Amino acid sequence: MLQRLYDWTIAKATHRHAEAWLFAIAFIESSFFPIPPHPVLGLMCLADPKRALRFAAICTAGSVLGGLFGYAIGHFLYESIGLWLLGALHLTDKFPTAVCYLNEYDAEAIIIAGATPIPFKLMTLTAGFAGMNIWTFIGASIVGRGMIFMAVGLLFRLFGAPIKAFIEKYLGMVTTAFVALVIGGFLVIGLLSGDGEKTADACSNATWESVGLERK
């Protein structure tokens, strides 16, 4: 099923309304769709590098707005739809950890999820459920999603088609390494203040009960 979804998603990169499909896929991926928009963005940038930044901006906008939709599901429809989505996406066991990190790191948790392979949809649902400040959520989403999508657009705009191999092989690694440095900085600050190690251990071992949730 995932392969069919992937093939369907890739096909939209050559559709005559490719920009609209890119926006739509980025939108739904931030809340419930399992296939990320990166492949469509990459193919569109490869086909027309001069418009790569435009494509990246469309993808960022769609993802941020889709994140708001995910936020709304978590905030208003957690019991009826949110729990079902977590189960359907196989993210139920990760939800307590997400709640813990969001409570501890706030905007940083959204930025990290937006710029790394961590499922962004998990954090959008969690942010809504936890009642995160909406403006903080929007700002962090723009930074996190923009970091990865605009990097793809900028690289294609500057270097054209030859950059494709580098992006496919190293971009995720480079972005994750950068975010890891950011996380490391926060952990160092926490350790210097005496509670970083305790927080990290608590979140990595978080359960539904430890974050005040009842598993249904």
Beta strands, then each sheet from edge to edge (+ up, - down):
end
